[in-house]
């Protein structure tokens, strides 16, 4: 995020209930306890906001602006809204396709304790895992095929996300054996 030359803030969740602050995001409705953000930062939506318009879990975009309520102190108070320019937003717009993302609240359990977390349904996404990119199509990707696949087909998923061979950058040389999860058949 340093390359953005923009001030960054740490957006902290509002947690309620014993143990809520220690709960991982996957137990708290995909809401992070905290995440850094700045204008221009790449972010990913962690929930379905509006499926017909392309605002789905995994949708990516860039932060256009961050706004606070009147009278709020940006160094102390959380933002009221994060404005995001989503890559594939397909909903109505007026002049621009900037989408306001508001905090959401999710209820969850920690043991027998009912807890709640209020946070923006966003995470920073300058890079993502192969699993998270499974339904995406990208113009450019950088991937590393040098390490052995821990799951059959994971390298295929990685390279098949890119639209052209020119958009594929392999981070390191690789041995064809690293692509196999088992011994290849004769003739390969």
Residue pairs with C-beta under 8 A, 6 or more apart in sequence:
1 8
1 36
1 38
1 41
1 124
1 126
4 38
4 39
4 40
4 41
6 38
6 39
6 40
7 38
8 36
8 37
8 38
8 41
9 36
9 37
9 38
9 66
9 74
9 79
10 34
10 35
10 36
11 34
11 35
11 36
11 37
11 78
11 79
11 82
11 119
11 120
12 33
12 34
12 78
13 21
13 28
13 31
13 32
13 33
13 34
13 117
13 118
13 119
14 78
14 103
14 117
14 118
14 119
15 21
15 23
15 33
15 115
15 116
15 117
15 118
16 115
16 116
16 117
17 110
17 113
17 114
17 115
17 116
18 110
18 113
18 115
19 110
19 111
19 113
19 115
20 28
20 108
20 110
20 115
20 116
20 117
21 33
22 33
22 110
23 33
23 108
23 110
23 115
23 117
25 31
25 32
25 33
25 46
25 123
27 108
27 110
28 106
28 108
28 115
28 117
29 47
29 104
29 106
29 107
29 108
29 117
30 46
30 47
30 57
30 106
30 121
31 46
31 104
31 106
31 117
31 118
31 119
31 120
31 121
32 46
32 119
32 122
32 123
33 117
33 119
35 120
35 122
35 123
35 124
36 124
37 43
37 63
37 66
37 82
37 122
37 124
38 63
39 63
39 64
39 65
39 66
40 62
40 63
41 62
41 63
41 124
41 126
42 60
42 61
42 62
42 124
42 125
42 126
43 60
43 61
43 62
43 63
43 82
43 84
43 122
43 123
43 124
43 125
44 58
44 59
44 60
44 122
44 123
44 124
44 125
44 128
44 132
45 55
45 56
45 57
45 58
45 59
45 60
45 61
45 86
45 101
45 121
45 122
46 57
46 121
46 122
46 123
47 57
47 104
47 121
48 55
48 56
48 57
49 55
49 56
49 101
49 121
50 91
52 90
52 91
53 89
53 90
53 91
53 92
54 86
54 88
54 89
54 90
54 91
55 86
55 89
55 91
55 99
58 132
58 135
58 136
59 86
59 87
59 88
59 89
60 86
60 87
60 125
60 136
61 84
61 85
61 86
61 87
61 89
61 99
62 84
62 85
63 82
63 83
63 84
63 85
64 83
64 84
64 85
64 98
65 82
65 83
65 98
66 79
66 81
66 82
66 83
67 79
67 80
67 81
67 82
67 83
68 74
68 77
68 79
68 80
69 77
69 80
72 80
78 103
79 120
80 102
81 100
81 101
81 102
82 100
82 101
82 120
82 122
83 98
83 99
83 100
83 101
84 98
84 99
84 101
84 122
85 96
85 97
85 98
85 99
86 97
86 99
89 97
89 99
91 97
91 99
101 120
101 121
101 122
102 120
103 118
103 119
103 120
104 118
104 119
104 120
104 121
105 116
105 117
105 118
106 116
106 117
107 114
107 115
107 116
108 114
108 115
108 116
108 117
109 115
130 143
130 154
130 157
130 158
133 141
133 157
133 158
133 161
134 157
134 161
136 161
137 161
137 162
137 163
138 161
138 162
138 163
138 167
139 162
139 163
139 164
139 167
140 162
140 167
140 168
140 169
141 158
141 159
141 161
141 162
141 167
141 168
141 169
142 169
142 170
142 171
143 155
143 158
143 159
143 168
143 169
143 170
143 171
144 170
144 171
144 172
144 174
145 155
145 158
145 159
145 170
145 172
145 174
145 178
145 179
146 171
146 172
146 173
146 174
146 175
146 178
147 178
148 177
148 178
148 181
149 155
149 178
149 179
149 180
149 181
151 181
152 181
152 182
155 178
155 179
159 168
162 168
177 184
